[in-house]
Amino acid sequence: MALLPTRKTTVLVSIFSATLLISACQPKSDAKNEQKSTTTPAAQTSIPALKAKVVAVKLPKNKLCLEDGCTTYNFQSVETNQPWIDAYFSERIKKADPNAFANLPDQAVKLPDGMPQDGQSMIYVRYLGQNYNLASFELFTYTYSAGAAHGMYHKEYVIFDLAHKKHVTVADLIQTGKEATLLDRLYSYNQSWLDEHSISREKLKLSDNYYYGNDGIVFVYPLYELASYAEGLTELTLPYDQAKDVIKPEYLPSQPVMQSP
């Protein structure tokens, strides 16, 4: 004999069926949307691992002769996995020596007899390394004009913020209103060398060229600005422990925290 469902059983079955029906009519869970919204900011701030190799720059000709002498060109740049960095250096090199890219016709050299007629123009870009969001490059230039006493060279350090795809200048580096404090500390830390070269605090200006050294931020001055040609480029260091409240935190390399015993 078959058992008929009781009223209590019927009610429970009806409630269960209604629950299933309501659940089926509900919109799909927003789990994917929530996951997307939480992962999107992370994707936007992800820092790429930079890869770079040296490549020769293609020129119309490797030697150009004009009335004031001949110039032999040797340009080398970098090829990275970040096209905007490649484009930056490509433009810098073209602006540094437009004649090398102009495909000008050769001219007869008109220099006094016995004066050297050959000169050089060299540009090298070198990848130095990456510290989280900061990537460092060196842009080396050397020019020797025919008949000059000696060539002139310079090393410019180029720092990129990989998170924001930008060149970090000294103006970007320093906290607002802190330049005078930075210069005071830079002078104090390097005072022995500056005194030897008769450079007072009032004469010291902040260089727009810098790199991240082992012990601090190194400001680099061009030939003749603070010292003689024979002494080369001048480098003044601001220790990292003196940079914390004058340099923006996002542009300070991560450093170990020393604890007292």
C-alpha positions in Angstrom: 0.0 0.0 0.0 1.5 3.3 -1.1 2.0 6.0 1.5 0.5 9.4 0.7 2.7 12.4 1.6 1.7 14.2 4.7 0.9 17.9 4.7 4.2 18.7 6.4 6.1 16.8 3.8 4.3 18.6 1.0 5.0 22.0 2.5 8.7 21.2 2.8 8.9 20.0 -0.8 7.2 23.2 -2.0 9.5 25.4 -0.1 12.6 23.6 -1.4 11.3 23.8 -5.0 10.6 27.5 -4.6 14.1 28.1 -3.2 15.6 26.3 -6.2 13.5 28.3 -8.6 14.5 31.6 -6.9 18.1 30.6 -7.0 18.0 29.8 -10.7 16.4 33.2 -11.5 19.1 35.1 -9.6 21.8 36.8 -11.8 25.2 35.0 -11.9 27.5 35.6 -9.1 29.7 38.7 -9.4 32.7 36.7 -8.3 34.4 37.1 -11.7 33.7 40.8 -11.7 35.0 41.1 -8.1 38.1 39.2 -9.0 38.6 41.4 -12.1 38.2 44.6 -10.1 40.6 43.4 -7.5 43.2 42.2 -9.9 43.0 45.2 -12.3 45.0 47.6 -10.1 47.7 45.0 -9.6 48.0 44.6 -13.3 48.3 48.3 -13.8 51.1 48.6 -11.3 53.0 45.5 -12.2 56.7 46.1 -12.8 58.3 44.5 -15.9 61.6 42.7 -15.6 63.7 44.7 -18.0 65.8 43.0 -20.7 68.3 44.9 -22.8 71.0 44.3 -25.4 73.4 46.6 -27.2 72.7 47.2 -30.9 74.5 49.2 -33.6 72.6 52.3 -34.8 72.1 52.3 -38.6 73.5 55.4 -40.3 73.4 56.5 -43.9 77.3 56.5 -43.9 79.9 55.9 -41.2 82.1 58.8 -42.2 81.2 62.3 -43.4 83.6 65.0 -44.7 82.8 68.7 -44.6 84.9 71.8 -45.1 85.9 71.8 -41.4 87.1 68.1 -41.4 85.9 64.5 -41.6 84.0 62.7 -38.8 83.9 59.0 -38.3 80.7 57.8 -36.5 80.2 55.0 -34.0 76.8 54.9 -32.5 75.4 52.1 -30.3 72.1 52.0 -28.5 70.0 49.5 -26.6 67.2 47.2 -27.7 64.9 46.4 -24.7 61.5 44.7 -24.1 60.1 48.2 -23.5 59.6 50.0 -26.9 59.2 53.4 -25.2 62.7 53.2 -23.8 64.1 52.3 -27.2 62.3 55.3 -28.7 63.7 57.6 -26.0 67.3 56.8 -26.8 66.7 56.8 -30.5 65.5 60.4 -30.3 68.3 61.5 -28.0 70.9 60.1 -30.3 69.4 61.8 -33.4 69.3 65.1 -31.6 72.9 64.7 -30.3 74.4 64.6 -33.8 72.0 65.5 -36.6 74.6 65.5 -39.3 75.2 61.7 -38.8 71.6 61.1 -40.0 71.2 63.8 -42.6 72.9 61.8 -45.4 74.8 64.9 -46.5 77.1 64.8 -49.6 80.8 64.8 -48.8 82.7 68.1 -49.3 86.4 68.9 -49.8 88.1 69.6 -46.5 89.5 73.1 -46.2 92.0 73.0 -43.3 95.5 74.4 -43.1 98.3 72.0 -44.3 99.5 69.8 -41.5 96.4 70.1 -39.4 94.6 66.8 -38.6 91.6 66.3 -40.8 89.9 63.4 -39.1 87.5 63.6 -36.1 85.3 61.2 -34.2 81.8 61.1 -32.8 80.8 58.2 -30.5 77.6 57.5 -28.6 77.1 54.5 -26.5 74.0 53.5 -24.5 74.5 50.9 -21.7 72.0 49.3 -19.4 73.2 49.4 -15.8 70.5 47.5 -13.9 67.1 47.6 -12.3 66.0 48.2 -8.7 62.2 47.3 -8.6 60.6 50.2 -10.5 63.8 52.1 -11.3 65.9 51.2 -14.3 69.3 52.8 -14.9 71.1 53.5 -18.1 74.3 55.3 -19.1 74.5 57.5 -22.2 78.2 58.1 -23.1 79.2 60.6 -25.7 82.6 61.5 -27.1 83.5 64.0 -29.7 86.8 65.0 -31.2 86.8 67.8 -33.8 89.6 67.8 -36.4 92.5 69.9 -35.1 91.3 70.1 -31.5 93.7 69.8 -28.5 91.7 66.9 -27.2 88.3 65.3 -27.3 85.3 66.0 -25.0 83.4 63.2 -23.3 80.4 63.1 -21.0 78.4 60.4 -19.1 74.8 61.1 -18.6 72.8 58.7 -16.4 69.2 58.1 -17.4 66.8 56.8 -14.8 63.4 55.4 -15.8 60.3 54.8 -13.6 59.0 51.6 -15.1 55.7 51.8 -13.3 54.8 55.2 -14.9 56.9 54.9 -18.1 58.8 58.1 -17.5 62.3 59.6 -17.3 63.0 60.6 -13.7 64.7 64.0 -13.7 66.3 65.7 -10.7 63.2 67.9 -10.5 61.1 64.8 -10.2 63.4 63.3 -7.7 63.4 66.0 -5.0 60.5 66.6 -2.5 58.9 70.1 -2.9 60.9 72.8 -1.1 63.8 70.5 -0.2 66.5 71.5 -2.7 68.3 73.8 -0.4 68.4 71.2 2.4 69.7 68.6 -0.1 72.5 71.0 -1.2 73.5 71.7 2.4 73.9 68.0 3.1 75.6 67.4 -0.3 78.1 70.1 0.5 78.7 68.9 4.1 79.3 65.3 3.1 81.8 66.2 0.3 83.2 69.3 2.0 86.8 68.1 2.2 87.0 67.7 -1.6 85.1 70.9 -2.3 87.4 72.9 0.0 90.4 71.6 -1.9 88.9 73.0 -5.1 87.9 76.3 -3.5 84.2 75.7 -4.0 82.0 77.3 -1.3 78.5 76.3 -0.4 77.2 79.4 -2.3 79.0 78.3 -5.5 77.7 74.8 -5.4 74.8 74.1 -7.7 72.8 70.9 -8.0 73.6 68.9 -11.1 70.8 67.6 -13.3 72.8 64.3 -13.7 72.7 61.5 -11.1 72.7 57.8 -10.6 72.1 55.4 -7.7 75.4 54.3 -6.2 76.2 51.7 -3.6 76.2 54.2 -0.7 73.9 57.0 -1.9 72.7 59.1 -4.8 75.6 60.3 -6.8 75.4 63.7 -8.6 77.7 64.0 -11.6 79.1 67.2 -12.9 80.5 67.7 -16.4 84.1 68.4 -17.3 85.4 71.8 -16.2 82.4 72.7 -14.1 84.0 71.8 -10.7 87.4 70.5 -11.6 90.0 70.4 -14.4 89.8 68.2 -17.5 92.5 66.0 -16.2 90.4 65.2 -13.1 87.5 64.0 -15.2 83.9 64.1 -14.3 83.2 65.2 -10.7 80.9 63.0 -8.5 79.4 64.1 -5.2 77.5 61.6 -3.1 74.4 62.1 -0.9 74.2 59.1 1.5 70.9 57.2 1.4 70.4 57.8 5.2 70.5 61.6 4.5 68.2 61.4 1.5 65.1 59.9 3.2 63.4 63.2 3.9 64.5 65.1 0.8 64.0 62.5 -1.9 60.5 61.3 -2.8 60.0 57.8 -1.4 59.1 56.2 -4.7 62.5 57.2 -6.1 64.6 55.9 -3.2 66.0 52.4 -3.8 65.0 49.8 -1.2 67.7 49.6 1.5 68.1 47.2 4.4 67.2 48.6 7.8 70.1 48.4 10.2 69.1 47.5 13.8 71.2 48.2 16.8 72.4 45.2 18.8 
